[in-house]
Amino acid sequence: MKMDQPEGRYHYQLMRRALEAIDASEVPLSLEALAGEMQMSTAHFQRVFSAWVGVSPKRYQQYLQLGQAKRMLNERFTTLETAQSVGLSGGGRLHDLFLRWEAMSPGEFAKKGAGLTVNYGWFDTPFGETLVMGTKRGICGMGFAEEMGREACFEDLAQRWPKAGFVEKPAALHGWVKAGQEQSGETALHLIGAPFQIKVWEALLQVPSGHVTTYSEIAGAIGHPRAVRAVGTAVGRNPVSWLIPCHRALRKSGALGGYHWGLPVKRALLAWESAREEA
């Protein structure tokens, strides 16, 4: 179902609310309870939820259990060295998304956005309200406001390019955002970061949806096996959440580790992708 159709937008909002209700509950919610909260019949809710998420509400909730990250590490661990050897790099088709990306040159990065116009807009996703920023070359920022709020989310992304000019212009970003949400077409990314950070983000782009890797694996893949802590910092500074999947990086133990936009969002992202991978 297309997001630009009225029914598609309505169901998208409905499923966002359902995921929020599931994540906020300390115990699994029954199909009847969820359907009632969404003011839908159980049959209709089950059908719409399964179409959007890929599995039933009951199965999705199983993916949110604390042991799921460890199970993913055991069953869906991605060796980045292997991914590189078969050509899964930033220049081609990246798993479930078509991404075309380019990095700012070191000189451009050093200017801190001087002379750069960054358009921004707020968009709905299954994981809450999302701020998207972009230059004329592609999306350069994406953050979730669910945990920290709109103002803090905007400040967090904007302060990365303190000398840039920011213009609220969601129409300029709509095509790229739509392509990313529907996993169709081409989403262009314009990565703004230091060379080491760019290497880390490129490694993250090689982790398929529904799979995970570790911080130490990323460190080895970029040729700095001892720089695990620095890799963790670079993962946390990823400016384009979701599309550059920093949520797929776990600790060796299988613990979730941190997540810049809040651990509830990270859990929801991993559960969503696991469900769709199974489906």
Backbone as CSV, one residue per row, in Angstrom:
resi,resn,N_x,N_y,N_z,CA_x,CA_y,CA_z,C_x,C_y,C_z
1,MET,0.846,-1.202,0.000,0.000,0.000,0.000,0.878,1.249,0.000
2,LYS,0.583,2.183,-0.835,1.410,3.375,-0.973,1.148,4.373,0.151
3,MET,2.252,4.969,0.654,2.131,5.923,1.745,1.435,7.209,1.331
4,ASP,1.435,7.538,0.026,0.829,8.788,-0.390,-0.670,8.631,-0.648
5,GLN,-1.232,7.439,-0.391,-2.665,7.247,-0.476,-3.266,7.446,0.907
6,PRO,-4.480,8.046,1.012,-5.077,8.330,2.320,-5.151,7.112,3.224
7,GLU,-5.591,5.956,2.691,-5.703,4.765,3.523,-4.338,4.304,4.012
8,GLY,-3.322,4.453,3.147,-1.971,4.084,3.538,-1.463,4.937,4.681
9,ARG,-1.673,6.250,4.616,-1.234,7.144,5.693,-1.966,6.817,6.988
10,TYR,-3.281,6.522,6.896,-4.072,6.203,8.084,-3.543,4.939,8.757
11,HIS,-3.313,3.885,7.975,-2.824,2.636,8.537,-1.417,2.801,9.098
12,TYR,-0.596,3.639,8.464,0.762,3.870,8.946,0.718,4.482,10.341
13,GLN,-0.146,5.479,10.530,-0.301,6.106,11.839,-0.838,5.105,12.859
14,LEU,-1.774,4.281,12.430,-2.380,3.289,13.309,-1.334,2.298,13.805
15,MET,-0.491,1.825,12.898,0.532,0.861,13.284,1.603,1.508,14.149
16,ARG,1.885,2.771,13.926,2.828,3.470,14.809,2.297,3.484,16.235
17,ARG,1.003,3.782,16.390,0.393,3.791,17.719,0.388,2.395,18.342
18,ALA,0.151,1.385,17.521,0.138,0.013,18.034,1.522,-0.388,18.541
19,LEU,2.581,-0.036,17.784,3.941,-0.365,18.214,4.303,0.371,19.493
20,GLU,3.838,1.613,19.630,4.081,2.380,20.847,3.398,1.717,22.041
21,ALA,2.165,1.252,21.851,1.428,0.598,22.932,2.120,-0.694,23.355
22,ILE,2.579,-1.457,22.372,3.283,-2.709,22.669,4.562,-2.433,23.445
23,ASP,5.327,-1.442,23.008,6.612,-1.150,23.642,6.434,-0.579,25.048
24,ALA,5.337,0.141,25.278,5.114,0.774,26.583,4.614,-0.216,27.633
25,SER,4.082,-1.350,27.192,3.513,-2.314,28.129,4.591,-3.204,28.728
26,GLU,4.490,-3.477,30.021,5.461,-4.334,30.691,5.140,-5.813,30.511
27,VAL,3.953,-6.120,30.019,3.549,-7.506,29.772,3.020,-7.607,28.346
28,PRO,3.065,-8.792,27.745,2.517,-8.940,26.389,1.039,-8.571,26.345
29,LEU,0.632,-7.894,25.287,-0.761,-7.489,25.121,-1.483,-8.477,24.213
30,SER,-2.712,-8.797,24.572,-3.489,-9.723,23.756,-3.951,-9.027,22.482
31,LEU,-4.297,-9.831,21.496,-4.819,-9.300,20.253,-6.067,-8.460,20.512
32,GLU,-6.917,-8.957,21.414,-8.162,-8.248,21.733,-7.874,-6.888,22.364
33,ALA,-6.891,-6.854,23.274,-6.561,-5.595,23.948,-6.006,-4.574,22.959
34,LEU,-5.119,-5.018,22.072,-4.542,-4.115,21.083,-5.589,-3.604,20.109
35,ALA,-6.426,-4.520,19.619,-7.471,-4.121,18.685,-8.423,-3.130,19.330
36,GLY,-8.758,-3.372,20.598,-9.645,-2.461,21.305,-9.047,-1.080,21.469
37,GLU,-7.744,-1.030,21.767,-7.078,0.260,21.933,-7.024,1.026,20.622
38,MET,-6.926,0.300,19.503,-6.909,0.934,18.189,-8.318,1.157,17.629
39,GLN,-9.325,0.733,18.421,-10.744,0.865,18.030,-11.022,0.163,16.702
40,MET,-10.538,-1.084,16.622,-10.732,-1.913,15.434,-11.207,-3.294,15.866
41,SER,-11.828,-4.019,14.959,-12.167,-5.414,15.234,-10.871,-6.212,15.271
42,THR,-10.873,-7.333,15.985,-9.650,-8.138,16.097,-9.191,-8.635,14.723
43,ALA,-10.142,-9.061,13.896,-9.789,-9.590,12.576,-9.155,-8.521,11.694
44,HIS,-9.747,-7.319,11.693,-9.226,-6.231,10.865,-7.859,-5.784,11.364
45,PHE,-7.717,-5.650,12.678,-6.438,-5.226,13.241,-5.338,-6.246,12.915
46,GLN,-5.648,-7.528,13.098,-4.665,-8.579,12.811,-4.231,-8.527,11.353
47,ARG,-5.168,-8.302,10.459,-4.880,-8.275,9.030,-3.991,-7.082,8.669
48,VAL,-4.343,-5.889,9.184,-3.567,-4.684,8.871,-2.179,-4.753,9.504
49,PHE,-2.102,-5.196,10.757,-0.824,-5.293,11.458,0.112,-6.255,10.723
50,SER,-0.406,-7.415,10.351,0.411,-8.418,9.676,0.887,-7.922,8.313
51,ALA,0.031,-7.131,7.629,0.422,-6.593,6.326,1.566,-5.604,6.461
52,TRP,1.561,-4.803,7.530,2.579,-3.770,7.695,3.863,-4.305,8.326
53,VAL,3.711,-5.162,9.356,4.885,-5.619,10.105,5.439,-6.920,9.536
54,GLY,4.565,-7.748,8.971,5.034,-8.988,8.373,4.678,-10.226,9.169
55,VAL,4.368,-10.049,10.471,3.955,-11.166,11.319,2.822,-10.691,12.223
56,SER,2.249,-11.613,12.984,1.145,-11.280,13.877,1.635,-10.442,15.058
57,PRO,0.714,-9.723,15.744,1.115,-8.968,16.938,1.774,-9.853,17.994
58,LYS,1.271,-11.072,18.169,1.851,-11.989,19.161,3.291,-12.313,18.816
59,ARG,3.537,-12.632,17.541,4.893,-12.983,17.119,5.814,-11.775,17.216
60,TYR,5.323,-10.608,16.867,6.144,-9.400,16.952,6.598,-9.161,18.387
61,GLN,5.682,-9.368,19.345,6.028,-9.131,20.746,7.105,-10.091,21.226
62,GLN,7.168,-11.270,20.635,8.226,-12.204,21.001,9.599,-11.660,20.610
63,TYR,9.632,-10.855,19.546,10.897,-10.273,19.108,11.376,-9.159,20.042
64,LEU,10.486,-8.665,20.881,10.862,-7.599,21.802,11.381,-8.134,23.131
65,GLN,11.349,-9.441,23.309,11.833,-10.012,24.550,13.328,-9.767,24.699
66,LEU,13.793,-9.728,25.941,15.176,-9.347,26.199,16.186,-10.284,25.554
67,GLY,15.847,-11.542,25.388,16.806,-12.487,24.828,16.923,-12.437,23.324
68,GLN,16.094,-11.627,22.677,16.085,-11.616,21.216,17.410,-11.157,20.621
69,ALA,18.037,-10.164,21.226,19.315,-9.671,20.695,20.364,-10.780,20.706
70,LYS,20.399,-11.569,21.786,21.358,-12.662,21.855,21.058,-13.729,20.809
71,ARG,19.780,-14.006,20.607,19.417,-14.993,19.590,19.827,-14.509,18.194
72,MET,19.636,-13.222,17.951,20.037,-12.675,16.649,21.539,-12.781,16.463
73,LEU,22.288,-12.549,17.544,23.747,-12.617,17.442,24.192,-14.039,17.117
74,ASN,23.469,-15.015,17.659,23.802,-16.419,17.398,23.362,-16.873,16.014
75,GLU,22.205,-16.396,15.568,21.597,-16.926,14.349,21.763,-16.018,13.127
76,ARG,21.915,-14.710,13.349,21.928,-13.774,12.221,23.099,-12.810,12.294
77,PHE,24.213,-13.343,12.715,25.419,-12.534,12.819,26.023,-12.341,11.430
78,THR,26.320,-11.113,11.088,26.887,-10.805,9.778,28.386,-10.538,9.894
79,THR,29.169,-11.323,9.197,30.608,-11.094,9.149,30.884,-10.066,8.057
80,LEU,31.328,-8.906,8.440,31.484,-7.812,7.484,32.575,-8.092,6.456
81,GLU,33.571,-8.872,6.850,34.628,-9.220,5.899,34.045,-9.997,4.718
82,THR,33.120,-10.906,5.028,32.455,-11.683,3.989,31.590,-10.778,3.124
83,ALA,30.872,-9.870,3.771,30.013,-8.952,3.033,30.825,-8.132,2.042
84,GLN,32.003,-7.695,2.466,32.857,-6.914,1.580,33.336,-7.750,0.396
85,SER,33.656,-9.025,0.651,34.217,-9.868,-0.404,33.213,-10.161,-1.507
86,VAL,31.921,-10.105,-1.192,30.911,-10.366,-2.224,30.344,-9.072,-2.803
87,GLY,30.998,-7.957,-2.485,30.649,-6.713,-3.149,29.505,-5.939,-2.548
88,LEU,29.188,-6.180,-1.277,28.118,-5.408,-0.655,28.700,-4.113,-0.111
89,SER,28.796,-3.119,-0.963,29.410,-1.851,-0.568,28.449,-0.709,-0.822
90,GLY,28.847,0.483,-0.397,27.958,1.629,-0.480,27.597,2.061,-1.881
91,GLY,28.262,1.567,-2.889,27.986,2.029,-4.233,26.877,1.304,-4.957
92,GLY,26.442,0.154,-4.445,25.447,-0.642,-5.160,24.162,-0.809,-4.377
93,ARG,23.411,-1.872,-4.729,22.156,-2.124,-4.030,22.483,-2.681,-2.651
94,LEU,21.996,-2.035,-1.616,22.326,-2.415,-0.257,21.146,-3.128,0.380
95,HIS,21.108,-4.444,0.189,20.136,-5.270,0.883,18.705,-4.850,0.560
96,ASP,17.978,-4.338,1.546,16.559,-4.053,1.339,16.303,-2.627,0.888
97,LEU,17.341,-1.839,0.683,17.162,-0.443,0.263,18.061,-0.153,-0.928
98,PHE,17.607,0.720,-1.793,18.483,1.250,-2.832,19.077,2.537,-2.274
99,LEU,20.375,2.512,-1.969,21.017,3.702,-1.418,22.158,4.143,-2.333
100,ARG,22.161,5.409,-2.623,23.305,6.013,-3.320,23.900,7.014,-2.354
101,TRP,25.177,6.861,-2.018,25.722,7.772,-1.028,27.079,8.329,-1.458
102,GLU,27.361,9.478,-0.922,28.666,10.091,-1.108,29.019,10.825,0.168
103,ALA,30.301,10.919,0.443,30.776,11.572,1.653,31.316,12.949,1.336
104,MET,31.175,13.846,2.293,31.804,15.151,2.164,33.322,14.981,2.153
105,SER,33.987,15.818,1.434,35.446,15.798,1.461,35.910,16.325,2.819
106,PRO,37.143,15.969,3.249,37.664,16.496,4.516,37.609,18.021,4.580
107,GLY,37.850,18.670,3.436,37.809,20.134,3.416,36.411,20.662,3.675
108,GLU,35.418,20.022,3.056,34.026,20.426,3.281,33.640,20.199,4.734
109,PHE,34.068,19.070,5.295,33.751,18.752,6.682,34.338,19.792,7.628
110,ALA,35.562,20.228,7.333,36.241,21.188,8.197,35.536,22.541,8.224
111,LYS,34.774,22.841,7.181,34.059,24.126,7.129,32.813,24.151,8.007
112,LYS,32.436,22.983,8.578,31.304,22.880,9.507,29.987,23.360,8.905
113,GLY,29.856,23.147,7.599,28.594,23.489,6.946,28.520,24.899,6.412
114,ALA,29.602,25.644,6.469,29.593,27.023,5.965,29.216,27.039,4.489
115,GLY,28.230,27.861,4.141,27.771,27.965,2.766,26.825,26.853,2.342
116,LEU,26.485,25.970,3.266,25.624,24.817,2.958,24.186,25.110,3.387
117,THR,23.236,24.832,2.499,21.823,24.949,2.857,21.280,23.558,3.160
118,VAL,20.709,23.400,4.352,20.153,22.114,4.771,18.639,22.260,4.908
119,ASN,17.899,21.531,4.098,16.440,21.498,4.225,16.057,20.477,5.283
120,TYR,14.934,20.731,5.959,14.500,19.755,6.965,12.979,19.664,6.993
121,GLY,12.501,18.577,7.561,11.062,18.370,7.699,10.800,17.246,8.681
122,TRP,9.559,17.201,9.177,9.145,16.159,10.120,8.269,15.153,9.392
123,PHE,8.552,13.858,9.633,7.840,12.789,8.936,7.416,11.711,9.937
124,ASP,6.317,11.046,9.641,5.843,9.947,10.474,6.495,8.641,10.050
125,THR,6.937,7.849,11.030,7.469,6.514,10.784,6.850,5.570,11.812
126,PRO,7.019,4.260,11.649,6.496,3.334,12.648,7.146,3.507,14.017
127,PHE,8.236,4.252,14.083,8.980,4.409,15.328,8.853,5.821,15.896
128,GLY,7.806,6.495,15.504,7.539,7.831,16.013,7.905,8.923,15.020
129,GLU,7.721,10.156,15.462,8.005,11.306,14.601,9.512,11.391,14.329
130,THR,9.840,11.602,13.063,11.237,11.563,12.648,11.624,12.861,11.942
131,LEU,12.752,13.418,12.358,13.297,14.608,11.721,14.247,14.171,10.617
132,VAL,14.036,14.694,9.421,14.916,14.383,8.289,15.520,15.683,7.781
133,MET,16.824,15.674,7.564,17.536,16.815,7.004,18.251,16.382,5.733
134,GLY,18.399,17.310,4.796,19.079,16.948,3.562,19.643,18.142,2.828
135,THR,20.734,17.905,2.112,21.307,18.898,1.222,20.775,18.612,-0.186
136,LYS,21.226,19.339,-1.159,20.779,19.084,-2.533,21.298,17.741,-3.047
137,ARG,22.276,17.159,-2.335,22.859,15.885,-2.778,22.249,14.664,-2.104
138,GLY,21.491,14.850,-1.034,20.880,13.706,-0.380,20.591,13.958,1.092
139,ILE,20.016,12.958,1.747,19.706,13.044,3.173,21.002,13.067,3.966
140,CYS,21.129,14.044,4.852,22.346,14.154,5.664,22.061,13.987,7.152
141,GLY,20.793,13.888,7.521,20.456,13.715,8.930,19.091,13.076,9.100
142,MET,18.987,12.164,10.074,17.702,11.557,10.403,17.736,11.165,11.870
143,GLY,16.767,11.664,12.639,16.730,11.370,14.066,15.312,11.175,14.555
144,PHE,15.169,10.401,15.620,13.856,10.103,16.186,13.573,10.997,17.387
145,ALA,12.390,11.599,17.411,12.025,12.527,18.477,11.263,11.861,19.605
146,GLU,10.990,10.564,19.482,10.116,9.873,20.417,10.578,9.990,21.865
147,GLU,11.868,9.837,22.112,12.395,9.830,23.475,12.822,11.222,23.951
148,MET,13.413,12.024,23.070,13.993,13.291,23.518,13.153,14.519,23.183
149,GLY,12.150,14.370,22.313,11.316,15.512,21.948,11.840,16.244,20.727
150,ARG,10.960,17.039,20.121,11.285,17.729,18.868,12.473,18.676,18.997
151,GLU,12.418,19.543,19.996,13.435,20.594,20.118,14.825,20.007,20.287
152,ALA,14.958,19.017,21.194,16.265,18.403,21.432,16.743,17.629,20.212
153,CYS,15.815,16.981,19.515,16.163,16.225,18.312,16.726,17.161,17.239
154,PHE,16.055,18.283,17.026,16.525,19.244,16.025,17.891,19.798,16.410
155,GLU,18.047,20.177,17.669,19.316,20.749,18.125,20.450,19.740,17.963
156,ASP,20.154,18.491,18.261,21.163,17.438,18.172,21.728,17.325,16.758
157,LEU,20.848,17.314,15.762,21.314,17.185,14.379,21.905,18.494,13.852
158,ALA,21.263,19.614,14.155,21.702,20.894,13.608,23.084,21.304,14.116
159,GLN,23.415,20.959,15.387,24.698,21.402,15.930,25.885,20.695,15.290
160,ARG,25.609,19.661,14.497,26.701,18.981,13.812,27.260,19.812,12.663
161,TRP,26.441,20.746,12.167,26.860,21.631,11.078,26.509,23.062,11.497
162,PRO,27.237,23.600,12.482,26.863,24.872,13.119,26.844,26.080,12.191
163,LYS,27.539,26.011,11.069,27.591,27.172,10.179,26.662,27.051,8.970
164,ALA,25.876,25.981,8.929,24.952,25.779,7.810,23.686,26.604,8.009
165,GLY,22.970,26.839,6.918,21.665,27.492,6.989,20.575,26.432,6.919
166,PHE,19.571,26.529,7.778,18.529,25.502,7.850,17.193,26.086,7.395
167,VAL,16.539,25.385,6.485,15.270,25.839,5.913,14.244,24.710,6.042
168,GLU,13.099,25.003,6.657,12.057,23.976,6.761,11.403,23.808,5.395
169,LYS,11.684,22.679,4.751,11.214,22.442,3.392,11.042,20.931,3.168
170,PRO,10.037,20.343,3.816,9.856,18.886,3.704,9.630,18.409,2.281
171,ALA,9.041,19.265,1.422,8.775,18.853,0.035,10.062,18.485,-0.689
172,ALA,11.177,19.134,-0.324,12.451,18.855,-0.983,13.002,17.481,-0.610
173,LEU,12.484,16.902,0.462,12.988,15.627,0.969,12.019,14.475,0.739
174,HIS,10.787,14.815,0.369,9.714,13.821,0.339,10.040,12.610,-0.528
175,GLY,10.615,12.830,-1.696,10.911,11.723,-2.603,11.888,10.736,-2.003
176,TRP,12.964,11.237,-1.390,13.952,10.358,-0.769,13.359,9.627,0.430
177,VAL,12.586,10.346,1.251,11.987,9.734,2.432,11.000,8.636,2.028
178,LYS,10.188,8.935,1.034,9.205,7.956,0.556,9.892,6.706,0.027
179,ALA,10.976,6.880,-0.734,11.708,5.731,-1.272,12.267,4.870,-0.150
180,GLY,12.755,5.517,0.912,13.291,4.772,2.045,12.217,4.036,2.813
181,GLN,11.066,4.680,3.034,9.975,4.057,3.778,9.389,2.867,3.038
182,GLU,9.247,3.024,1.736,8.622,1.962,0.938,9.648,0.970,0.399
183,GLN,10.938,1.242,0.677,12.012,0.383,0.207,11.932,0.202,-1.312
184,SER,11.781,1.310,-1.988,11.684,1.292,-3.443,12.333,2.558,-3.973
185,GLY,12.689,2.550,-5.248,13.325,3.730,-5.818,14.729,3.899,-5.265
186,GLU,15.205,5.122,-5.245,16.568,5.385,-4.789,16.564,6.460,-3.715
187,THR,17.228,6.178,-2.615,17.409,7.160,-1.554,18.861,7.614,-1.559
188,ALA,19.078,8.908,-1.752,20.437,9.449,-1.783,20.837,9.924,-0.389
189,LEU,22.067,9.604,0.018,22.606,10.045,1.296,23.826,10.919,1.063
190,HIS,23.944,11.961,1.862,25.108,12.841,1.820,25.733,12.791,3.204
191,LEU,26.768,11.967,3.382,27.336,11.723,4.700,28.311,12.832,5.092
192,ILE,28.068,13.387,6.245,28.877,14.488,6.740,29.564,14.027,8.017
193,GLY,30.850,13.707,7.933,31.566,13.223,9.106,33.055,13.168,8.851
194,ALA,33.818,12.896,9.911,35.265,12.738,9.792,35.564,11.422,9.068
195,PRO,36.748,11.294,8.460,37.076,10.082,7.693,36.876,8.783,8.470
196,PHE,37.274,8.738,9.736,37.094,7.513,10.536,35.610,7.195,10.695
197,GLN,34.806,8.203,10.961,33.367,7.995,11.101,32.759,7.467,9.810
198,ILE,33.180,8.020,8.683,32.659,7.582,7.389,32.936,6.091,7.182
199,LYS,34.130,5.637,7.560,34.467,4.220,7.425,33.533,3.351,8.259
200,VAL,33.255,3.795,9.470,32.357,3.035,10.351,30.955,2.976,9.755
201,TRP,30.472,4.102,9.245,29.117,4.142,8.687,29.036,3.295,7.421
202,GLU,30.114,3.268,6.646,30.125,2.432,5.452,30.021,0.960,5.849
203,ALA,30.710,0.578,6.939,30.626,-0.804,7.417,29.209,-1.138,7.862
204,LEU,28.545,-0.204,8.524,27.166,-0.436,8.959,26.242,-0.671,7.771
205,LEU,26.509,-0.007,6.667,25.678,-0.156,5.470,25.748,-1.563,4.891
206,GLN,26.705,-2.355,5.344,26.861,-3.710,4.823,26.136,-4.753,5.666
207,VAL,25.464,-4.327,6.728,24.732,-5.266,7.585,23.297,-5.364,7.078
208,PRO,22.866,-6.530,6.614,21.522,-6.660,6.042,20.424,-6.447,7.084
209,SER,19.271,-6.047,6.617,18.105,-5.920,7.482,17.782,-7.276,8.093
210,GLY,17.458,-7.278,9.403,17.151,-8.523,10.086,18.377,-9.233,10.612
211,HIS,19.571,-8.647,10.422,20.813,-9.221,10.906,21.496,-8.219,11.830
212,VAL,22.509,-8.685,12.552,23.243,-7.814,13.469,24.735,-8.091,13.337
213,THR,25.526,-7.187,13.903,26.969,-7.375,13.996,27.410,-6.833,15.352
214,THR,28.705,-6.785,15.591,29.215,-6.267,16.861,30.153,-5.088,16.608
215,TYR,30.377,-4.317,17.657,31.294,-3.185,17.550,32.706,-3.669,17.198
216,SER,33.115,-4.791,17.791,34.461,-5.305,17.517,34.577,-5.805,16.082
217,GLU,33.500,-6.371,15.554,33.500,-6.815,14.159,33.668,-5.615,13.218
218,ILE,33.005,-4.534,13.533,33.137,-3.324,12.721,34.572,-2.794,12.791
219,ALA,35.134,-2.799,13.998,36.508,-2.312,14.165,37.470,-3.117,13.296
220,GLY,37.303,-4.447,13.277,38.166,-5.285,12.448,37.963,-5.035,10.969
221,ALA,36.719,-4.833,10.576,36.392,-4.651,9.162,36.993,-3.379,8.584
222,ILE,37.161,-2.347,9.417,37.708,-1.085,8.905,39.218,-0.975,9.142
223,GLY,39.819,-2.083,9.629,41.267,-2.107,9.785,41.790,-1.534,11.080
224,HIS,40.931,-1.379,12.087,41.351,-0.863,13.402,40.785,-1.771,14.497
225,PRO,41.272,-3.014,14.587,40.676,-3.995,15.501,40.695,-3.607,16.973
226,ARG,41.592,-2.727,17.367,41.665,-2.341,18.772,40.837,-1.090,19.092
227,ALA,40.260,-0.502,18.074,39.549,0.775,18.274,38.053,0.563,18.536
228,VAL,37.727,-0.415,19.372,36.322,-0.746,19.612,35.573,0.425,20.247
229,ARG,36.206,1.077,21.202,35.545,2.209,21.858,35.319,3.356,20.882
230,ALA,36.303,3.638,20.049,36.162,4.707,19.050,35.073,4.357,18.044
231,VAL,34.977,3.079,17.702,33.909,2.637,16.800,32.552,2.867,17.442
232,GLY,32.441,2.530,18.730,31.183,2.761,19.434,30.776,4.221,19.412
233,THR,31.765,5.105,19.582,31.480,6.543,19.536,31.017,6.957,18.148
234,ALA,31.678,6.445,17.115,31.307,6.773,15.736,29.920,6.239,15.392
235,VAL,29.600,5.033,15.876,28.259,4.480,15.667,27.218,5.400,16.280
236,GLY,27.503,5.881,17.499,26.578,6.777,18.180,26.429,8.122,17.496
237,ARG,27.439,8.510,16.703,27.385,9.795,16.004,26.821,9.671,14.589
238,ASN,26.362,8.503,14.236,25.741,8.309,12.926,24.623,9.332,12.746
239,PRO,24.694,10.185,11.712,23.688,11.237,11.560,22.417,10.784,10.837
240,VAL,22.448,9.588,10.239,21.306,9.155,9.430,20.778,7.830,9.975
241,SER,20.096,7.896,11.100,19.578,6.688,11.728,18.593,5.978,10.812
242,TRP,18.485,4.679,11.038,17.630,3.771,10.295,18.236,3.448,8.927
243,LEU,18.470,4.459,8.066,19.032,4.173,6.746,20.485,3.728,6.853
244,ILE,21.261,4.350,7.737,22.562,3.810,8.111,22.300,3.089,9.429
245,PRO,22.236,1.752,9.414,21.627,1.002,10.523,22.503,0.805,11.753
246,CYS,22.746,1.880,12.489,23.547,1.764,13.712,22.848,0.900,14.763
247,HIS,21.530,0.735,14.637,20.801,-0.097,15.603,21.156,-1.576,15.459
248,ARG,21.826,-1.963,14.372,22.196,-3.366,14.166,23.536,-3.714,14.796
249,ALA,24.169,-2.773,15.500,25.436,-3.021,16.184,25.166,-3.368,17.644
250,LEU,25.670,-4.537,18.082,25.472,-5.013,19.447,26.820,-5.226,20.123
251,ARG,26.762,-5.417,21.438,27.965,-5.811,22.153,28.230,-7.300,21.920
252,LYS,29.470,-7.733,22.162,29.824,-9.140,21.973,28.948,-10.067,22.800
253,SER,28.529,-9.597,23.962,27.721,-10.403,24.873,26.302,-10.611,24.365
254,GLY,25.905,-9.827,23.361,24.530,-9.872,22.888,23.677,-8.779,23.504
255,ALA,24.262,-8.003,24.448,23.530,-6.873,25.027,23.316,-5.817,23.959
256,LEU,22.235,-5.059,24.084,21.921,-4.061,23.070,22.965,-2.966,22.975
257,GLY,23.636,-2.672,24.086,24.543,-1.532,24.082,23.727,-0.251,24.161
258,GLY,24.292,0.858,23.738,23.558,2.116,23.763,22.846,2.367,22.449
259,TYR,22.046,3.419,22.442,21.445,3.891,21.201,21.137,5.370,21.384
260,HIS,21.649,6.167,20.463,21.572,7.615,20.601,20.144,8.125,20.762
261,TRP,19.189,7.464,20.109,17.809,7.948,20.114,16.922,7.200,21.105
262,GLY,17.539,6.411,21.994,16.782,5.720,23.034,16.682,4.220,22.770
263,LEU,16.928,3.414,23.804,16.894,1.960,23.637,15.523,1.423,23.234
264,PRO,14.404,2.025,23.675,13.104,1.525,23.179,12.997,1.591,21.659
265,VAL,13.558,2.648,21.055,13.531,2.773,19.598,14.413,1.691,18.969
266,LYS,15.580,1.433,19.558,16.478,0.400,19.027,15.814,-0.965,19.081
267,ARG,15.168,-1.276,20.211,14.475,-2.565,20.327,13.388,-2.696,19.274
268,ALA,12.630,-1.618,19.079,11.541,-1.652,18.102,12.070,-1.830,16.685
269,LEU,13.176,-1.160,16.357,13.778,-1.288,15.027,14.226,-2.729,14.761
270,LEU,14.917,-3.326,15.750,15.394,-4.691,15.577,14.240,-5.682,15.479
271,ALA,13.210,-5.475,16.297,12.059,-6.370,16.266,11.325,-6.268,14.939
272,TRP,11.155,-5.051,14.454,10.481,-4.808,13.167,11.219,-5.526,12.037
273,GLU,12.542,-5.354,12.010,13.321,-5.947,10.941,13.362,-7.475,11.047
274,SER,13.445,-8.004,12.273,13.428,-9.454,12.451,12.129,-10.054,11.964
275,ALA,11.037,-9.375,12.288,9.722,-9.858,11.879,9.600,-9.884,10.365
276,ARG,10.051,-8.837,9.717,9.936,-8.764,8.270,10.890,-9.748,7.583
277,GLU,12.048,-9.990,8.207,12.984,-10.977,7.662,12.355,-12.365,7.708
278,GLU,11.705,-12.689,8.823,11.031,-13.995,8.934,9.902,-14.128,7.924
279,ALA,9.145,-13.043,7.763,8.005,-13.067,6.837,8.484,-13.234,5.399
